[in-house]
Amino acid sequence: MPKRVDHAARRQEILQAAVRVFARKGFASSRIEDVAAEAGIAKGSVYLSFDSRDALLQAAFESYAAGSAQLLASLEPGPALDRLATLVRRVVAMLAAHPDHARVLVDLWSAGPPLDMAAVYRDYREAIAGLLRQAREEGALRPGIDERHAVVIVAAIEGCLLQWLVDPELPLADLAAPIIEVCVEGVRS
């Protein structure tokens, strides 16, 4: 009797293997054969779930985006700036806990094929902008602070991520506090 394969689980295993390979070798230097070897499967098995390296990279990016969306959805009710501080802590913790995903994200920025990163960043910025609008309605923002500051908050998080990737001795998880101090407390009225 043939062995039954859980295709969703196999797809996830392949995706995790791809993230490890892309993080270690970079997307441009990675091959489907490398992903298959990392996953402990035949090359053809990778192609049953993903038709190309680009499809693997797209899936890795979508996995990162889904994790970010879950963080946004899991914010408890409360004052908007407190929720924003919680979001910053959780995003930084997620990136620190998954360094391979962080490395792949930077690889996407620098050399990956064109993915629809703009849509994900728009959603990310809009979620933060929504918290800033709510904070303004609560009377919690200094005058002159508006939704454009969402770009700065995203840039602060990702700038710290980039610093950590080039200098792994920096404690990324500990950088949430200064980001919050500057980008959240710094806009509070």
N, CA, C and O of each residue as an XYZ file, in Angstrom:
756
protein
N       0.846     -1.177      0.000
C       0.000      0.000      0.000
C       0.895      1.245      0.000
O       1.813      1.335      0.814
N       0.644      2.202     -0.896
C       1.495      3.388     -0.961
C       1.368      4.232      0.308
O       0.321      4.292      0.953
N       2.489      4.878      0.631
C       2.532      5.763      1.791
C       1.692      7.009      1.507
O       1.827      7.627      0.451
N       0.827      7.373      2.454
C      -0.011      8.576      2.298
C       0.783      9.795      2.757
O       1.427      9.784      3.807
N       0.720     10.821      1.960
C       1.468     12.039      2.251
C       0.482     13.155      2.568
O      -0.469     13.387      1.820
N       0.711     13.833      3.662
C      -0.069     15.025      4.000
C       0.544     16.171      3.191
O       1.599     16.697      3.545
N      -0.127     16.547      2.110
C       0.447     17.521      1.178
C       0.651     18.891      1.814
O       1.629     19.570      1.504
N      -0.245     19.305      2.688
C      -0.077     20.603      3.356
C       1.148     20.575      4.265
O       1.925     21.529      4.299
N       1.318     19.480      4.999
C       2.480     19.355      5.886
C       3.765     19.277      5.066
O       4.767     19.895      5.428
N       3.747     18.530      3.973
C       4.927     18.417      3.106
C       5.276     19.783      2.531
O       6.446     20.164      2.502
N       4.274     20.517      2.078
C       4.505     21.855      1.527
C       5.167     22.754      2.571
O       6.098     23.496      2.258
N       4.684     22.683      3.812
C       5.247     23.493      4.892
C       6.697     23.088      5.182
O       7.546     23.950      5.407
N       6.979     21.791      5.179
C       8.354     21.305      5.392
C       9.282     21.821      4.298
O      10.403     22.252      4.570
N       8.806     21.774      3.069
C       9.609     22.267      1.945
C       9.842     23.767      2.091
O      10.953     24.246      1.870
N       8.815     24.498      2.458
C       8.940     25.944      2.633
C       9.950     26.267      3.731
O      10.788     27.153      3.561
N       9.877     25.560      4.849
C      10.835     25.794      5.936
C      12.262     25.467      5.487
O      13.203     26.185      5.824
N      12.413     24.386      4.728
C      13.733     24.037      4.195
C      14.228     25.134      3.255
O      15.401     25.503      3.296
N      13.347     25.650      2.416
C      13.725     26.718      1.484
C      14.177     27.962      2.236
O      15.167     28.589      1.859
N      13.467     28.319      3.284
C      13.850     29.497      4.072
C      15.252     29.290      4.655
O      16.076     30.203      4.621
N      15.523     28.102      5.184
C      16.862     27.832      5.737
C      17.935     27.935      4.653
O      18.994     28.523      4.871
N      17.652     27.359      3.486
C      18.621     27.397      2.384
C      18.812     28.828      1.896
O      19.948     29.266      1.719
N      17.729     29.561      1.678
C      17.835     30.946      1.206
C      18.594     31.795      2.220
O      19.385     32.656      1.836
N      18.363     31.563      3.506
C      19.052     32.331      4.546
C      20.548     32.022      4.550
O      21.374     32.914      4.742
N      20.881     30.769      4.339
C      22.279     30.334      4.393
C      23.045     30.715      3.123
O      24.180     31.184      3.204
N      22.433     30.518      1.955
C      23.138     30.690      0.688
C      22.746     31.953     -0.071
O      23.445     32.362     -0.999
N      21.641     32.568      0.314
C      21.094     33.660     -0.477
C      20.220     33.093     -1.581
O      20.475     31.999     -2.085
N      19.200     33.832     -1.952
C      18.272     33.351     -2.971
C      18.983     33.091     -4.296
O      18.771     32.058     -4.929
N      19.825     34.030     -4.709
C      20.465     33.932     -6.023
C      21.347     32.692     -6.155
O      21.500     32.159     -7.253
N      21.925     32.232     -5.055
C      22.829     31.072     -5.100
C      22.144     29.754     -4.767
O      22.774     28.697     -4.820
N      20.888     29.803     -4.431
C      20.166     28.589     -4.030
C      19.546     27.903     -5.240
O      19.130     28.551     -6.200
N      19.495     26.577     -5.171
C      18.891     25.786     -6.238
C      17.796     24.903     -5.642
O      17.790     24.640     -4.439
N      16.896     24.461     -6.463
C      15.842     23.540     -6.011
C      16.478     22.287     -5.407
O      15.965     21.736     -4.432
N      17.591     21.841     -5.984
C      18.291     20.669     -5.451
C      18.711     20.891     -4.004
O      18.647     19.973     -3.186
N      19.145     22.126     -3.685
C      19.556     22.450     -2.316
C      18.373     22.349     -1.362
O      18.493     21.828     -0.253
N      17.239     22.850     -1.807
C      16.024     22.806     -0.986
C      15.603     21.358     -0.767
O      15.252     20.971      0.348
N      15.636     20.566     -1.821
C      15.263     19.152     -1.704
C      16.181     18.436     -0.718
O      15.711     17.682      0.134
N      17.484     18.669     -0.833
C      18.435     18.024      0.082
C      18.172     18.452      1.522
O      18.207     17.625      2.433
N      17.911     19.728      1.729
C      17.623     20.242      3.076
C      16.366     19.604      3.647
O      16.296     19.315      4.842
N      15.381     19.387      2.796
C      14.113     18.789      3.235
C      14.194     17.265      3.319
O      13.306     16.621      3.877
N      15.267     16.690      2.761
C      15.414     15.243      2.778
C      14.473     14.528      1.824
O      13.999     13.426      2.102
N      14.211     15.176      0.692
C      13.299     14.603     -0.304
C      13.931     14.705     -1.687
O      14.963     15.353     -1.861
N      13.315     14.072     -2.652
C      13.783     14.148     -4.036
C      13.418     15.503     -4.644
O      12.425     16.123     -4.264
N      14.232     15.942     -5.584
C      13.996     17.214     -6.274
C      12.586     17.278     -6.859
O      11.926     18.313     -6.771
N      12.125     16.182     -7.452
C      10.788     16.158     -8.045
C       9.690     16.403     -7.033
O       8.635     16.938     -7.374
N       9.929     16.016     -5.789
C       8.923     16.239     -4.740
C       8.737     17.724     -4.456
O       7.640     18.162     -4.112
N       9.812     18.496     -4.600
C       9.693     19.949     -4.413
C       8.767     20.507     -5.483
O       7.903     21.336     -5.197
N       8.953     20.047     -6.720
C       8.158     20.556     -7.835
C       6.683     20.162     -7.746
O       5.845     20.772     -8.410
N       6.358     19.166     -6.946
C       4.942     18.831     -6.747
C       4.228     19.912     -5.944
O       3.012     20.068     -6.052
N       4.984     20.659     -5.137
C       4.394     21.711     -4.304
C       4.684     23.117     -4.810
O       3.871     24.025     -4.634
N       5.842     23.298     -5.439
C       6.261     24.623     -5.909
C       6.856     24.463     -7.299
O       7.697     23.593     -7.521
N       6.421     25.300     -8.234
C       6.891     25.105     -9.605
C       8.221     25.785     -9.910
O       8.769     25.608    -10.998
N       8.751     26.567     -8.954
C      10.018     27.253     -9.209
C      10.595     27.801     -7.905
O       9.934     27.817     -6.867
N      11.848     28.249     -7.991
C      12.456     28.944     -6.841
C      11.680     30.212     -6.536
O      11.463     30.546     -5.371
N      11.261     30.918     -7.577
C      10.496     32.149     -7.365
C       9.217     31.866     -6.587
O       8.827     32.651     -5.723
N       8.565     30.746     -6.891
C       7.343     30.381     -6.165
C       7.653     30.093     -4.699
O       6.859     30.425     -3.819
N       8.797     29.480     -4.436
C       9.213     29.245     -3.049
C       9.461     30.569     -2.330
O       9.050     30.748     -1.183
N      10.131     31.489     -3.008
C      10.408     32.786     -2.396
C       9.111     33.550     -2.145
O       8.944     34.171     -1.095
N       8.198     33.502     -3.108
C       6.894     34.151     -2.937
C       6.180     33.564     -1.720
O       5.614     34.307     -0.918
N       6.202     32.252     -1.579
C       5.544     31.596     -0.442
C       6.209     31.982      0.872
O       5.526     32.158      1.881
N       7.535     32.116      0.872
C       8.243     32.538      2.088
C       7.819     33.947      2.477
O       7.589     34.235      3.652
N       7.719     34.823      1.480
C       7.295     36.196      1.751
C       5.856     36.225      2.250
O       5.538     36.956      3.188
N       4.992     35.439      1.634
C       3.595     35.385      2.069
C       3.482     34.842      3.492
O       2.613     35.271      4.252
N       4.349     33.907      3.854
C       4.364     33.371      5.212
C       4.741     34.460      6.211
O       4.131     34.573      7.275
N       5.751     35.263      5.865
C       6.148     36.394      6.714
C       4.999     37.393      6.833
O       4.694     37.871      7.925
N       4.374     37.701      5.718
C       3.259     38.656      5.721
C       2.100     38.136      6.559
O       1.465     38.903      7.284
N       1.821     36.845      6.466
C       0.734     36.253      7.260
C       1.048     36.339      8.747
O       0.158     36.602      9.556
N       2.306     36.120      9.111
C       2.701     36.246     10.516
C       2.515     37.663     11.017
O       2.055     37.871     12.140
N       2.870     38.641     10.193
C       2.672     40.045     10.570
C       1.187     40.364     10.713
O       0.788     41.067     11.641
N       0.375     39.852      9.802
C      -1.075     40.086      9.875
C      -1.663     39.476     11.142
O      -2.554     40.057     11.761
N      -1.160     38.297     11.529
C      -1.640     37.673     12.766
C      -1.292     38.531     13.970
O      -2.096     38.665     14.893
N      -0.099     39.115     13.966
C       0.285     39.996     15.072
C      -0.661     41.185     15.162
O      -1.081     41.573     16.252
N      -0.990     41.756     14.017
C      -1.913     42.894     14.007
C      -3.289     42.488     14.521
O      -3.903     43.207     15.309
N      -3.762     41.345     14.075
C      -5.101     40.886     14.460
C      -5.180     40.514     15.930
O      -6.261     40.529     16.519
N      -4.039     40.179     16.528
C      -4.063     39.708     17.915
C      -3.939     40.827     18.942
O      -3.914     40.558     20.143
N      -3.860     42.075     18.492
C      -3.744     43.180     19.445
C      -5.018     43.307     20.274
O      -6.128     43.342     19.743
N      -4.829     43.374     21.579
C      -5.968     43.506     22.480
C      -6.505     44.941     22.428
O      -5.769     45.867     22.089
N      -7.783     45.124     22.762
C      -8.332     46.481     22.819
C      -7.588     47.309     23.866
O      -7.039     46.776     24.830
N      -7.585     48.602     23.657
C      -6.939     49.499     24.606
C      -6.524     50.772     23.914
O      -6.821     50.963     22.735
N      -5.836     51.654     24.635
C      -5.365     52.897     24.026
C      -4.463     52.599     22.824
O      -3.639     51.684     22.855
N      -4.638     53.380     21.787
C      -3.960     53.110     20.515
C      -2.444     53.087     20.640
O      -1.799     52.212     20.064
N      -1.859     54.022     21.375
C      -0.402     54.035     21.466
C       0.125     52.854     22.275
O       1.230     52.377     22.017
N      -0.640     52.380     23.238
C      -0.246     51.165     23.966
C      -0.290     49.967     23.022
O       0.580     49.098     23.069
N      -1.298     49.928     22.176
C      -1.407     48.841     21.196
C      -0.261     48.906     20.188
O       0.280     47.877     19.784
N       0.103     50.125     19.788
C       1.217     50.292     18.860
C       2.523     49.820     19.503
O       3.325     49.153     18.850
N       2.740     50.153     20.759
C       3.945     49.693     21.464
C       3.967     48.165     21.533
O       5.014     47.546     21.344
N       2.822     47.571     21.803
C       2.730     46.102     21.834
C       3.058     45.522     20.468
O       3.773     44.524     20.369
N       2.544     46.137     19.420
C       2.824     45.668     18.064
C       4.324     45.719     17.771
O       4.882     44.759     17.238
N       4.973     46.819     18.110
C       6.416     46.943     17.875
C       7.159     45.832     18.620
O       8.028     45.176     18.045
N       6.824     45.619     19.889
C       7.487     44.557     20.665
C       7.302     43.194     20.003
O       8.250     42.416     19.896
N       6.084     42.912     19.563
C       5.798     41.600     18.968
C       6.485     41.411     17.619
O       6.993     40.327     17.331
N       6.505     42.442     16.799
C       7.166     42.326     15.494
C       8.665     42.106     15.687
O       9.254     41.235     15.047
N       9.277     42.889     16.564
C      10.714     42.734     16.808
C      11.003     41.351     17.390
O      11.973     40.703     16.999
N      10.170     40.901     18.316
C      10.360     39.562     18.899
C      10.213     38.479     17.833
O      10.972     37.510     17.826
N       9.242     38.638     16.934
C       9.047     37.655     15.866
C      10.278     37.595     14.961
O      10.739     36.510     14.608
N      10.802     38.748     14.593
C      11.982     38.781     13.732
C      13.190     38.176     14.442
O      13.956     37.428     13.834
N      13.366     38.495     15.726
C      14.499     37.957     16.482
C      14.390     36.443     16.652
O      15.400     35.739     16.662
N      13.170     35.952     16.785
C      12.956     34.511     16.983
C      13.108     33.714     15.691
O      13.307     32.500     15.727
N      13.016     34.391     14.559
C      13.094     33.704     13.261
C      14.146     34.377     12.380
O      13.803     35.001     11.376
N      15.423     34.255     12.746
C      16.456     34.963     11.978
C      16.532     34.541     10.517
O      16.897     35.350      9.664
N      16.194     33.288     10.211
C      16.225     32.875      8.802
C      15.202     33.650      7.986
O      15.492     34.070      6.865
N      13.997     33.846      8.541
C      12.989     34.639      7.831
C      13.478     36.074      7.652
O      13.257     36.686      6.607
N      14.140     36.602      8.674
C      14.654     37.964      8.591
C      15.694     38.076      7.476
O      15.686     39.043      6.714
N      16.589     37.087      7.379
C      17.608     37.117      6.323
C      16.968     37.025      4.935
O      17.393     37.708      4.003
N      15.956     36.188      4.808
C      15.269     36.052      3.518
C      14.555     37.355      3.164
O      14.530     37.755      2.000
N      13.978     38.015      4.163
C      13.309     39.293      3.914
C      14.296     40.307      3.340
O      13.981     41.009      2.379
N      15.480     40.381      3.925
C      16.490     41.307      3.412
C      16.937     40.886      2.011
O      17.183     41.736      1.155
N      17.042     39.587      1.779
C      17.385     39.099      0.442
C      16.312     39.522     -0.566
O      16.625     39.865     -1.706
N      15.068     39.495     -0.145
C      13.973     39.951     -1.010
C      14.169     41.410     -1.387
O      13.992     41.788     -2.545
N      14.533     42.227     -0.409
C      14.725     43.646     -0.679
C      15.830     43.866     -1.693
O      15.709     44.719     -2.573
N      16.913     43.096     -1.574
C      18.110     43.413     -2.343
C      18.216     42.721     -3.696
O      18.649     43.339     -4.668
N      17.827     41.443     -3.778
C      18.134     40.729     -5.008
C      17.035     39.799     -5.489
O      17.175     39.163     -6.534
N      15.977     39.713     -4.764
C      14.930     38.769     -5.142
C      14.173     39.211     -6.370
O      14.292     40.354     -6.810
N      13.390     38.295     -6.924
C      12.564     38.663     -8.074
C      11.474     39.635     -7.629
O      11.189     39.747     -6.437
N      10.878     40.323     -8.565
C       9.846     41.284     -8.179
C       8.617     40.577     -7.598
O       7.917     39.845     -8.297
N       8.376     40.806     -6.326
C       7.187     40.290     -5.655
C       6.321     41.485     -5.304
O       6.783     42.626     -5.348
N       5.088     41.234     -4.961
C       4.199     42.340     -4.618
C       4.410     42.744     -3.161
O       3.505     42.657     -2.331
N       5.638     43.188     -2.878
C       5.952     43.635     -1.529
C       5.227     44.939     -1.212
O       4.906     45.202     -0.053
N       4.971     45.747     -2.219
C       4.327     47.037     -1.986
C       2.970     46.860     -1.325
O       2.618     47.625     -0.427
N       2.209     45.872     -1.750
C       0.879     45.648     -1.166
C       0.985     45.268      0.300
O       0.202     45.740      1.125
N       1.949     44.418      0.627
C       2.115     44.019      2.028
C       2.555     45.209      2.861
O       2.051     45.410      3.966
N       3.489     46.001      2.346
C       3.930     47.180      3.089
C       2.801     48.197      3.233
O       2.686     48.848      4.271
N       1.975     48.341      2.209
C       0.826     49.252      2.330
C      -0.086     48.793      3.456
O      -0.527     49.606      4.268
N      -0.372     47.494      3.512
C      -1.232     46.968      4.580
C      -0.602     47.191      5.950
O      -1.284     47.585      6.896
N       0.686     46.941      6.052
C       1.430     47.105      7.302
C       1.387     48.569      7.744
O       1.059     48.873      8.891
N       1.724     49.479      6.808
C       1.695     50.913      7.135
C       0.290     51.366      7.478
O       0.104     52.170      8.392
N      -0.702     50.863      6.758
C      -2.085     51.272      7.015
C      -2.530     50.834      8.398
O      -3.250     51.572      9.071
N      -2.125     49.668      8.833
C      -2.482     49.216     10.183
C      -1.879     50.151     11.227
O      -2.542     50.518     12.197
N      -0.626     50.532     11.026
C       0.020     51.458     11.960
C      -0.615     52.838     11.855
O      -0.846     53.491     12.872
N      -0.901     53.289     10.633
C      -1.563     54.585     10.447
C      -2.925     54.590     11.133
O      -3.323     55.598     11.717
N      -3.639     53.469     11.063
C      -4.930     53.365     11.749
C      -4.783     53.549     13.248
O      -5.614     54.204     13.878
N      -3.738     52.980     13.824
C      -3.490     53.169     15.259
C      -3.142     54.627     15.555
O      -3.545     55.163     16.588
N      -2.399     55.267     14.657
C      -2.082     56.686     14.854
C      -3.335     57.552     14.747
O      -3.497     58.505     15.510
N      -4.225     57.226     13.802
C      -5.488     57.981     13.702
C      -6.316     57.808     14.972
O      -6.884     58.765     15.497
N      -6.371     56.564     15.453
C      -7.116     56.308     16.687
C      -6.493     57.082     17.849
O      -7.215     57.636     18.678
N      -5.177     57.123     17.915
C      -4.498     57.866     18.983
C      -4.829     59.354     18.890
O      -5.005     60.018     19.912
N      -4.913     59.880     17.659
C      -5.281     61.294     17.492
C      -6.697     61.530     18.000
O      -6.956     62.521     18.682
N      -7.628     60.612     17.668
C      -9.011     60.727     18.150
C      -9.076     60.647     19.675
O      -9.955     61.251     20.289
N      -8.159     59.911     20.284
C      -8.103     59.791     21.745
C      -7.418     60.997     22.382
O      -7.375     61.114     23.607
N      -6.879     61.898     21.549
C      -6.158     63.054     22.071
C      -4.769     62.702     22.585
O      -4.205     63.426     23.406
N      -4.219     61.595     22.107
C      -2.945     61.097     22.636
C      -1.728     61.508     21.806
O      -0.597     61.229     22.202
N      -1.941     62.171     20.650
C      -0.814     62.542     19.792
C      -0.439     64.005     19.951
O      -1.297     64.860     20.171
N       0.849     64.281     19.838
C       1.322     65.661     19.794
C       0.810     66.306     18.512
O       0.541     65.608     17.534
N       0.672     67.628     18.502
C       0.287     68.314     17.265
C       1.326     68.045     16.167
O       2.524     67.953     16.433
N       0.840     67.924     14.944
C       1.722     67.733     13.800
C       2.051     66.281     13.487
O       2.672     65.994     12.464
N       1.648     65.375     14.343
C       1.894     63.951     14.097
C       0.724     63.411     13.277
O      -0.437     63.616     13.633
N       1.030     62.732     12.195
C      -0.046     62.177     11.368
C       0.339     60.794     10.848
O       1.320     60.196     11.289
N      -0.450     60.307      9.910
C      -0.285     58.945      9.405
C       1.059     58.715      8.721
O       1.514     57.575      8.628
N       1.699     59.777      8.245
C       3.001     59.611      7.592
C       4.030     59.006      8.538
O       5.009     58.407      8.093
N       3.813     59.158      9.820
C       4.751     58.605     10.799
C       4.754     57.073     10.780
O       5.674     56.449     11.309
N       3.738     56.474     10.179
C       3.718     55.010     10.041
C       4.923     54.539      9.228
O       5.499     53.492      9.523
N       5.305     55.303      8.213
C       6.470     54.957      7.396
C       7.727     54.949      8.265
O       8.572     54.063      8.137
N       7.843     55.928      9.137
C       9.014     56.043     10.003
C       9.071     54.882     10.993
O      10.151     54.362     11.274
N       7.935     54.477     11.516
C       7.897     53.361     12.468
C       8.326     52.064     11.784
O       9.125     51.307     12.334
N       7.798     51.809     10.588
C       8.205     50.617      9.838
C       9.703     50.688      9.536
O      10.414     49.692      9.672
N      10.177     51.853      9.131
C      11.600     52.011      8.813
C      12.475     51.792     10.044
O      13.560     51.222      9.931
N      12.029     52.229     11.199
C      12.811     52.022     12.425
C      12.945     50.535     12.737
O      14.030     50.058     13.069
N      11.846     49.812     12.629
C      11.884     48.367     12.896
C      12.808     47.674     11.897
O      13.675     46.891     12.286
N      12.625     47.959     10.631
C      13.405     47.267      9.614
C      14.845     47.758      9.566
O      15.742     47.005      9.188
N      15.076     49.009      9.944
C      16.453     49.496     10.061
C      17.205     48.768     11.165
O      18.370     48.412     10.994
N      16.546     48.547     12.295
C      17.169     47.773     13.380
C      17.411     46.337     12.938
O      18.438     45.745     13.273
N      16.472     45.778     12.189
C      16.642     44.426     11.651
C      17.893     44.357     10.778
O      18.698     43.437     10.917
N      18.053     45.313      9.897
C      19.211     45.328      9.009
C      20.507     45.471      9.807
O      21.489     44.788      9.520
N      20.514     46.354     10.806
C      21.694     46.516     11.656
C      22.064     45.201     12.329
O      23.240     44.844     12.400
N      21.059     44.480     12.822
C      21.279     43.199     13.502
C      21.829     42.147     12.543
O      22.702     41.362     12.913
N      21.323     42.129     11.319
C      21.796     41.134     10.360
C      23.251     41.361      9.967
O      23.979     40.397      9.730
N      23.687     42.612      9.894
C      25.088     42.873      9.562
C      25.981     42.819     10.794
O      27.195     42.657     10.667
N      25.398     42.952     11.986
C      26.154     42.869     13.244
C      25.352     42.040     14.239
O      24.670     42.596     15.101
N      25.429     40.710     14.128
C      24.597     39.821     14.956
C      24.820     39.957     16.462
O      24.042     39.420     17.250
N      25.873     40.667     16.868
C      26.078     40.863     18.304
C      25.090     41.874     18.880
O      24.898     41.929     20.095
N      24.470     42.664     18.029
C      23.416     43.565     18.508
C      22.246     42.721     18.992
O      21.858     41.763     18.323
N      21.687     43.060     20.131
C      20.544     42.286     20.649
C      19.229     42.795     20.053
O      18.602     43.691     20.618
N      18.810     42.235     18.923
C      17.611     42.724     18.238
C      16.410     42.792     19.166
O      15.691     43.791     19.172
N      16.185     41.750     19.946
C      15.008     41.728     20.823
C      15.009     42.913     21.785
O      13.946     43.408     22.159
N      16.197     43.371     22.188
C      16.292     44.500     23.118
C      16.071     45.847     22.436
O      15.919     46.862     23.116
N      16.050     45.870     21.117
C      15.897     47.137     20.401
C      14.450     47.593     20.301
O      14.189     48.713     19.864
N      13.510     46.752     20.693
C      12.108     47.182     20.693
C      11.920     48.376     21.622
O      11.190     49.310     21.289
N      12.571     48.355     22.781
C      12.396     49.441     23.757
C      12.814     50.799     23.193
O      12.046     51.753     23.317
N      14.008     50.936     22.572
C      14.332     52.247     22.010
C      13.443     52.648     20.834
O      13.170     53.834     20.645
N      12.989     51.678     20.044
C      12.063     52.017     18.957
C      10.785     52.598     19.550
O      10.273     53.607     19.064
N      10.277     51.968     20.589
C       9.058     52.455     21.241
C       9.299     53.833     21.847
O       8.455     54.721     21.727
N      10.444     54.012     22.496
C      10.751     55.303     23.128
C      10.746     56.435     22.102
O      10.184     57.502     22.348
N      11.369     56.197     20.959
C      11.477     57.241     19.941
C      10.198     57.365     19.111
O       9.696     58.471     18.905
N       9.674     56.243     18.639
C       8.598     56.268     17.646
C       7.193     56.248     18.229
O       6.246     56.666     17.563
N       7.042     55.773     19.450
C       5.708     55.736     20.060
C       5.616     56.799     21.153
O       4.756     57.679     21.105
N       6.499     56.707     22.125
C       6.461     57.707     23.204
C       6.808     59.091     22.668
O       6.342     60.102     23.192
N       7.626     59.131     21.625
C       8.019     60.403     21.031
C       6.894     61.151     20.340
O       7.028     62.346     20.075
N       5.787     60.481     20.040
C       4.655     61.155     19.398
C       3.513     61.422     20.375
O       2.526     62.073     20.033
N       3.663     60.910     21.591
C       2.596     61.041     22.600
C       2.477     62.496     23.053
O       3.479     63.191     23.224
N       1.227     62.945     23.244
C       1.004     64.334     23.683
C       1.344     64.494     25.146
O       1.220     65.591     25.692
